[in-house]
Amino acid sequence: MKDISNTNTEIVEIRRAVLCSVVPQGTEESASSSLDELEALLATAGGEAAFRVTQSRDVPDSKTVFGKGKIEEVKSLCENNNIDFVIFDAELSPSQIRNIEDLLGEDVDVIDRSMLILDIFALHAKTAEGRLQVELAQLKYTAPRLRGKGKTMSRLGGSASGSIGSRGPGETKLEIDKRRIREKTNILEEKIAKLSERREVTRNSREKSGIKKAGIVGYTNAGKSTLLNHLTSAGILAEDKLFATLDTTTRKYTLPEGTDILLTDTVGFINKLPHHLIDAFRSTLDEVSYSDILLIVSDVSDPECEMKLNVTLETLRELGAGEKPRLFVFNKCDKANRDIIDSLRKFVNREEQCVFVSALTGEGIDELVNKLSELANAGKRRITCKLSSSDGAILNLIYREADSVETEYRTGDVICTAMVDKKLYGKLSKYIIEE
């Protein structure tokens, strides 16, 4: 038998939960899918779904979401099965949380879907800006919902390694008054604003470079990071989990004809994404708005692919990026059902660009790159210029702003061929000898 007395073994306690949902008549299928996603979110946070409890009613109870009898059923499950907390697949008001916790007892925590998502963000945020954004979102969303009991106020304390519902670098006192929360919120907003200014400087620098920017967007766990890794060897963490990565990553990529573009992997979208989270991550999500092209990645092997694609498109509209040039990238086609692929071909407008790929195996990547090249070079033309030896400034301009530059030095002249956009074409018009 192997001696493990001197090894460092960490015992991780899995917290058990009851998942709860109100299901209006006629929405049973979508409610089941939403609970599946809630269970996946819980697993990402390190918890385990022990039971699911649903109640068929058109309108949730204003005080306790469920009716009295169903709350008693949940309470019995908690008492008899070592349940740590109850998660509702909806957004709960402060009074609803307080009322439900009063009925379930002090040993059971009550959180909602948004609080669980915030908890995952606290777990996975790595950069200074990401951690600040998560903390701000937690304060704005969670604090007013934790004013019922002293024990629940402690959820704003803890660290990224804490238990579910308590992650994040917030205050550690059990009771935090509104004044201190406002002060903390103001401090965080100021810090994020300063970081946003730095991000703006970086964006301006990219703008001056003239390099096209392509944002990789889509529903969480669609394979965005895997796609960027495949194209650029970025080395980003890519796991089969919801919100495995949060921080944006940008890498330069050279297209086959020589055009350089910037590819940016962005935070994933999800159904019922908390608005406080969108507001807090505004500077990060703005990477989408500043992109020239969008690669909209979807998991084609997911039966809910069409619904999740609609969520992505709606989120892009909310961010003001709904009309940008875009390429629909249907990923994981190596695992997909052909009927779903055929359905998605009909879903996408015939005028839209789309490609079916596997970022894992490389299937379809060549076609993706060719279509991306078409979008990146849209509006550009190849020209040949004749420059004299005294036109060094013009030659530097071409090297700086044009793509696929080729030069041939002749006696007293330089023949330069390049791909240029409309703006650069105007600057070089008097030097053009062929196009």
C-alpha positions as CSV (number, residue, x, y, z in Angstrom):
1,M,0.0,0.0,0.0
2,K,1.3,3.4,-0.9
3,D,2.3,5.6,2.0
4,I,0.5,8.9,1.8
5,S,1.3,10.2,5.3
6,N,3.7,12.8,3.9
7,T,1.7,13.9,0.9
8,N,-0.4,17.1,0.9
9,T,-4.0,16.0,0.3
10,E,-6.7,18.7,0.2
11,I,-10.2,17.5,1.2
12,V,-12.8,19.5,-0.6
13,E,-16.3,19.5,0.9
14,I,-18.9,19.3,-1.8
15,R,-21.9,21.5,-0.8
16,R,-25.3,20.0,-1.7
17,A,-28.2,22.0,-3.0
18,V,-31.9,21.8,-3.9
19,L,-32.6,23.5,-7.2
20,C,-36.0,25.3,-7.4
21,S,-38.1,26.7,-10.2
22,V,-41.6,28.0,-10.9
23,V,-42.9,26.5,-14.2
24,P,-45.8,28.3,-15.9
25,Q,-48.0,26.0,-18.0
26,G,-46.6,25.3,-21.5
27,T,-43.0,26.1,-20.5
28,E,-42.0,22.7,-19.0
29,E,-39.4,21.9,-21.7
30,S,-37.6,25.3,-21.5
31,A,-37.8,25.2,-17.7
32,S,-36.1,21.8,-17.6
33,S,-33.3,23.1,-19.9
34,S,-32.8,26.1,-17.7
35,L,-32.5,23.9,-14.6
36,D,-30.0,21.7,-16.5
37,E,-27.9,24.9,-17.0
38,L,-28.3,25.9,-13.4
39,E,-27.0,22.5,-12.4
40,A,-24.0,23.0,-14.7
41,L,-23.4,26.4,-13.1
42,L,-23.5,24.8,-9.7
43,A,-21.0,22.1,-10.7
44,T,-18.7,24.9,-12.0
45,A,-19.0,26.5,-8.6
46,G,-18.0,23.3,-6.9
47,G,-21.5,22.2,-5.7
48,E,-23.8,19.3,-6.3
49,A,-27.5,19.3,-7.1
50,A,-29.2,16.8,-4.8
51,F,-32.8,17.5,-5.8
52,R,-34.9,19.5,-8.1
53,V,-38.2,20.9,-6.9
54,T,-40.6,22.7,-9.3
55,Q,-44.1,24.1,-8.9
56,S,-46.5,24.7,-11.8
57,R,-47.9,28.2,-11.4
58,D,-48.2,31.1,-13.7
59,V,-47.0,33.7,-11.2
60,P,-44.5,33.2,-8.4
61,D,-45.7,33.9,-4.9
62,S,-44.7,37.5,-4.1
63,K,-43.5,36.5,-0.6
64,T,-41.9,33.1,-0.9
65,V,-41.9,32.3,-4.7
66,F,-43.4,28.8,-4.0
67,G,-46.6,28.2,-2.2
68,K,-46.7,27.2,1.5
69,G,-47.0,23.4,0.8
70,K,-44.1,23.4,-1.6
71,I,-41.9,25.4,0.8
72,E,-42.6,22.7,3.4
73,E,-41.5,20.1,0.9
74,V,-38.2,21.9,0.3
75,K,-37.7,22.2,4.1
76,S,-38.2,18.5,4.6
77,L,-35.7,17.7,1.9
78,C,-33.1,20.0,3.5
79,E,-33.6,18.6,7.0
80,N,-33.4,15.0,5.9
81,N,-30.7,15.1,3.3
82,N,-27.9,17.3,4.7
83,I,-28.7,20.2,2.3
84,D,-26.5,23.3,2.5
85,F,-28.4,25.7,0.4
86,V,-31.4,26.2,-1.9
87,I,-31.0,27.9,-5.3
88,F,-33.9,29.4,-7.2
89,D,-33.7,29.6,-11.0
90,A,-35.0,33.2,-11.0
91,E,-34.1,36.6,-9.5
92,L,-35.2,36.9,-5.9
93,S,-36.0,40.1,-4.1
94,P,-34.4,40.9,-0.7
95,S,-37.7,40.2,1.0
96,Q,-38.2,36.9,-0.7
97,I,-34.8,35.7,0.4
98,R,-35.5,36.8,4.0
99,N,-38.9,35.1,4.0
100,I,-37.7,31.8,2.5
101,E,-34.7,31.6,4.9
102,D,-37.0,32.3,7.9
103,L,-39.2,29.3,6.8
104,L,-36.3,26.9,6.0
105,G,-34.2,27.6,9.1
106,E,-30.8,29.0,9.9
107,D,-28.8,26.1,8.6
108,V,-29.9,26.6,4.9
109,D,-28.7,29.5,2.7
110,V,-31.0,30.8,-0.1
111,I,-29.5,32.2,-3.2
112,D,-30.7,32.9,-6.8
113,R,-29.3,32.2,-10.2
114,S,-27.7,35.6,-10.5
115,M,-25.9,35.2,-7.2
116,L,-24.5,31.8,-8.3
117,I,-23.2,33.4,-11.5
118,L,-21.5,36.2,-9.5
119,D,-20.0,33.5,-7.3
120,I,-18.5,31.7,-10.3
121,F,-17.1,35.0,-11.6
122,A,-15.5,35.6,-8.2
123,L,-13.9,32.2,-8.5
124,H,-12.5,32.6,-12.0
125,A,-11.6,36.3,-12.2
126,K,-7.8,36.4,-12.4
127,T,-6.8,39.9,-13.4
128,A,-6.9,43.0,-11.1
129,E,-9.6,44.5,-13.3
130,G,-11.6,41.3,-13.4
131,R,-11.6,41.0,-9.6
132,L,-12.6,44.6,-9.1
133,Q,-15.5,44.2,-11.6
134,V,-16.7,41.1,-9.8
135,E,-16.5,42.8,-6.4
136,L,-18.5,45.8,-7.7
137,A,-21.2,43.6,-9.2
138,Q,-21.4,41.6,-5.9
139,L,-21.9,44.8,-3.9
140,K,-24.5,46.2,-6.2
141,Y,-26.5,43.0,-6.6
142,T,-25.9,41.0,-3.5
143,A,-25.7,43.6,-0.7
144,P,-29.4,44.7,-0.8
145,R,-30.4,41.1,-0.8
146,L,-28.5,40.3,2.3
147,R,-30.1,42.6,4.8
148,G,-32.4,40.1,6.4
149,K,-30.2,38.2,8.7
150,G,-26.8,38.7,10.3
151,K,-25.6,35.3,9.1
152,T,-26.4,36.1,5.5
153,M,-24.5,39.4,5.6
154,S,-21.3,37.4,6.0
155,R,-21.6,36.3,2.4
156,L,-19.9,39.5,1.4
157,G,-16.8,38.3,3.2
158,G,-14.6,35.4,2.3
159,S,-12.2,34.8,-0.6
160,A,-12.1,33.1,-3.9
161,S,-11.6,29.8,-2.2
162,G,-14.6,30.1,0.1
163,S,-17.9,28.3,-0.1
164,I,-20.6,28.8,-2.7
165,G,-22.4,32.1,-2.2
166,S,-19.5,33.7,-0.2
167,R,-16.7,34.2,-2.7
168,G,-15.3,37.6,-3.4
169,P,-13.1,40.1,-1.7
170,G,-15.9,42.1,0.0
171,E,-16.2,43.3,3.6
172,T,-15.7,40.7,6.3
173,K,-18.0,42.1,9.1
174,L,-21.3,40.3,9.6
175,E,-23.2,43.6,9.4
176,I,-22.3,46.2,6.8
177,D,-24.3,49.4,6.8
178,K,-25.4,51.1,3.6
179,R,-23.0,54.0,4.0
180,R,-20.0,51.7,4.0
181,I,-21.3,49.8,1.0
182,R,-21.8,53.1,-0.9
183,E,-18.3,54.1,0.0
184,K,-16.8,50.8,-1.1
185,T,-18.8,51.0,-4.4
186,N,-17.5,54.5,-5.1
187,I,-13.9,53.4,-4.5
188,L,-14.3,50.4,-6.8
189,E,-15.9,52.5,-9.5
190,E,-13.0,55.0,-9.4
191,K,-10.4,52.2,-9.7
192,I,-12.3,50.6,-12.6
193,A,-12.5,54.0,-14.3
194,K,-8.7,54.4,-14.1
195,L,-8.2,50.9,-15.5
196,S,-10.7,51.7,-18.2
197,E,-8.7,54.8,-19.2
198,R,-5.6,52.6,-19.6
199,R,-7.6,50.2,-21.7
200,E,-8.8,53.1,-23.8
201,V,-5.1,54.1,-24.4
202,T,-4.4,50.6,-25.6
203,R,-7.5,50.7,-27.9
204,N,-6.4,54.0,-29.4
205,S,-3.0,52.6,-30.1
206,R,-4.6,49.7,-31.9
207,E,-6.8,52.1,-33.9
208,K,-3.8,54.0,-35.0
209,S,-2.1,50.8,-36.2
210,G,-4.9,50.3,-38.6
211,I,-5.1,46.6,-37.8
212,K,-8.6,45.1,-38.0
213,K,-10.0,43.7,-34.7
214,A,-12.1,40.5,-34.6
215,G,-14.0,39.8,-31.4
216,I,-14.7,36.1,-30.6
217,V,-18.1,36.1,-28.9
218,G,-20.8,33.6,-28.0
219,Y,-22.5,31.7,-25.2
220,T,-20.4,30.4,-22.4
221,N,-18.7,27.0,-23.1
222,A,-19.2,27.3,-26.8
223,G,-15.4,26.8,-27.4
224,K,-14.2,30.4,-27.9
225,S,-11.0,29.9,-26.0
226,T,-10.3,26.6,-27.8
227,L,-10.8,28.4,-31.1
228,L,-8.3,31.1,-30.2
229,N,-5.8,28.6,-28.9
230,H,-6.1,26.6,-32.2
231,L,-5.5,29.7,-34.4
232,T,-2.8,31.4,-32.3
233,S,-1.4,29.0,-29.7
234,A,-2.6,31.5,-27.1
235,G,-2.4,28.9,-24.3
236,I,-5.7,30.0,-22.7
237,L,-7.3,27.7,-20.2
238,A,-10.1,25.9,-22.1
239,E,-12.3,23.6,-20.0
240,D,-15.7,22.0,-20.5
241,K,-17.2,24.3,-17.9
242,L,-19.4,27.4,-17.9
243,F,-17.3,30.6,-17.6
244,A,-14.0,28.7,-17.4
245,T,-12.3,31.9,-18.4
246,L,-13.4,35.5,-17.8
247,D,-10.5,37.8,-18.7
248,T,-10.1,39.0,-22.3
249,T,-7.1,37.8,-24.3
250,T,-5.9,39.4,-27.5
251,R,-3.5,37.8,-30.0
252,K,-2.2,38.9,-33.4
253,Y,-3.0,36.5,-36.2
254,T,-1.7,36.7,-39.8
255,L,-4.1,35.6,-42.5
256,P,-2.9,33.5,-45.4
257,E,-2.5,36.5,-47.8
258,G,-0.4,38.4,-45.2
259,T,-3.1,40.6,-43.5
260,D,-2.6,41.0,-39.8
261,I,-5.7,41.1,-37.5
262,L,-6.2,41.1,-33.8
263,L,-8.3,38.2,-32.3
264,T,-9.9,38.9,-28.9
265,D,-11.5,36.2,-26.8
266,T,-14.2,37.7,-24.7
267,V,-16.3,36.7,-21.7
268,G,-19.1,34.3,-22.5
269,F,-22.8,35.2,-22.5
270,I,-25.5,33.3,-20.7
271,N,-29.3,33.4,-20.4
272,K,-30.6,35.8,-17.6
273,L,-27.1,37.4,-17.3
274,P,-27.4,39.8,-14.3
275,H,-27.5,43.4,-15.5
276,H,-25.3,44.5,-12.7
277,L,-22.7,42.1,-14.1
278,I,-23.1,43.7,-17.6
279,D,-22.7,47.2,-16.1
280,A,-19.6,46.1,-14.0
281,F,-18.0,44.4,-16.9
282,R,-18.8,47.2,-19.3
283,S,-15.2,48.1,-20.0
284,T,-14.4,44.5,-20.8
285,L,-17.5,43.9,-22.8
286,D,-16.8,47.1,-24.8
287,E,-14.1,45.0,-26.5
288,V,-17.0,43.6,-28.5
289,S,-18.3,47.1,-29.4
290,Y,-14.8,48.1,-30.6
291,S,-14.4,45.1,-32.8
292,D,-14.5,45.5,-36.6
293,I,-15.7,41.9,-37.1
294,L,-17.5,39.5,-34.8
295,L,-16.9,35.7,-34.8
296,I,-20.1,34.4,-33.2
297,V,-19.3,31.0,-31.8
298,S,-22.0,28.5,-31.0
299,D,-21.8,24.9,-29.8
300,V,-23.6,23.0,-32.6
301,S,-23.6,19.8,-30.6
302,D,-25.9,21.4,-28.0
303,P,-29.6,20.7,-28.5
304,E,-30.3,24.2,-27.2
305,C,-27.9,25.8,-29.7
306,E,-30.6,27.8,-31.4
307,M,-31.9,29.3,-28.2
308,K,-28.4,30.1,-27.0
309,L,-27.6,31.8,-30.3
310,N,-30.6,34.0,-29.8
311,V,-29.4,34.9,-26.4
312,T,-26.0,35.9,-27.9
313,L,-27.6,38.0,-30.6
314,E,-29.8,39.8,-28.1
315,T,-26.8,40.5,-25.8
316,L,-24.9,41.9,-28.8
317,R,-27.8,44.2,-29.5
318,E,-27.8,45.4,-25.9
319,L,-24.1,46.2,-26.2
320,G,-24.7,48.1,-29.4
321,A,-22.8,45.6,-31.6
322,G,-25.7,44.0,-33.4
323,E,-25.0,45.4,-36.8
324,K,-21.3,44.7,-37.1
325,P,-19.9,42.4,-39.9
326,R,-20.1,38.9,-38.5
327,L,-19.2,35.3,-39.2
328,F,-21.3,32.6,-37.5
329,V,-18.9,29.8,-36.3
330,F,-20.8,26.6,-35.4
331,N,-18.2,24.8,-33.3
332,K,-17.9,21.1,-32.1
333,C,-19.3,19.8,-35.4
334,D,-17.4,16.6,-34.8
335,K,-19.9,15.8,-32.0
336,A,-23.0,17.3,-33.7
337,N,-26.3,15.7,-34.9
338,R,-26.7,16.3,-38.6
339,D,-30.4,17.3,-38.1
340,I,-29.3,20.1,-35.8
341,I,-26.7,21.3,-38.4
342,D,-29.4,21.3,-41.1
343,S,-31.7,23.2,-38.8
344,L,-29.1,25.9,-38.1
345,R,-28.3,26.3,-41.8
346,K,-32.0,27.3,-42.2
347,F,-31.8,29.5,-39.0
348,V,-29.0,31.6,-40.3
349,N,-30.0,34.2,-43.0
350,R,-28.8,33.2,-46.4
351,E,-27.0,36.5,-46.7
352,E,-25.0,35.7,-43.5
353,Q,-21.6,34.1,-43.5
354,C,-21.4,30.8,-41.6
355,V,-19.0,27.9,-41.2
356,F,-19.1,24.6,-39.3
357,V,-15.9,23.7,-37.6
358,S,-14.3,21.7,-34.8
359,A,-11.7,23.9,-32.9
360,L,-10.6,20.7,-31.2
361,T,-9.8,18.6,-34.4
362,G,-9.2,21.4,-36.9
363,E,-12.1,20.4,-39.1
364,G,-13.4,23.4,-41.1
365,I,-10.7,25.8,-39.8
366,D,-9.3,26.5,-43.3
367,E,-12.8,27.5,-44.5
368,L,-13.2,29.7,-41.4
369,V,-9.8,31.4,-42.1
370,N,-10.8,32.1,-45.7
371,K,-14.1,33.6,-44.8
372,L,-12.4,35.7,-42.1
373,S,-9.9,36.9,-44.7
374,E,-12.8,38.0,-46.9
375,L,-14.3,40.0,-44.1
376,A,-11.0,41.5,-43.0
377,N,-10.2,42.6,-46.5
378,A,-13.7,43.8,-47.5
379,G,-13.4,47.3,-49.1
380,K,-9.7,46.9,-49.7
381,R,-7.9,46.7,-53.0
382,R,-4.5,45.7,-54.2
383,I,-2.5,48.5,-55.8
384,T,1.0,49.0,-57.2
385,C,2.8,52.3,-56.5
386,K,5.9,53.8,-58.1
387,L,7.9,55.8,-55.6
388,S,11.2,57.7,-56.0
389,S,14.1,57.4,-53.7
390,S,13.0,60.6,-51.9
391,D,9.6,59.2,-51.0
392,G,10.8,57.4,-47.9
393,A,7.9,58.9,-45.8
394,I,5.4,57.4,-48.2
395,L,7.0,54.0,-48.1
396,N,7.0,54.1,-44.3
397,L,3.3,54.9,-44.4
398,I,2.6,51.9,-46.7
399,Y,4.5,49.6,-44.4
400,R,2.7,51.0,-41.4
401,E,-0.9,51.0,-42.6
402,A,-1.1,48.6,-45.6
403,D,-1.2,44.8,-45.7
404,S,0.7,42.2,-47.8
405,V,3.4,44.7,-48.8
406,E,5.9,43.7,-51.4
407,T,8.7,45.9,-52.7
408,E,11.0,45.8,-55.6
409,Y,13.9,48.2,-55.8
410,R,14.9,49.5,-59.3
411,T,17.4,52.1,-60.4
412,G,16.1,55.3,-58.6
413,D,12.6,53.9,-58.0
414,V,10.8,51.6,-55.6
415,I,7.8,49.5,-57.0
416,C,5.5,48.7,-54.1
417,T,2.5,46.4,-54.2
418,A,0.1,46.3,-51.2
419,M,-3.5,45.8,-50.0
420,V,-5.0,49.2,-48.9
421,D,-8.2,50.4,-47.5
422,K,-10.2,53.4,-48.9
423,K,-8.5,55.9,-46.6
424,L,-5.0,54.9,-47.5
425,Y,-5.9,54.6,-51.2
426,G,-6.7,58.3,-51.2
427,K,-3.4,59.2,-49.6
428,L,-1.5,57.2,-52.3
429,S,-3.6,58.0,-55.3
430,K,-1.0,60.1,-57.1
431,Y,1.6,57.3,-56.8
432,I,-0.6,54.4,-58.1
433,I,0.4,52.9,-61.5
434,E,-1.7,49.8,-61.4
435,E,-4.6,48.3,-59.5
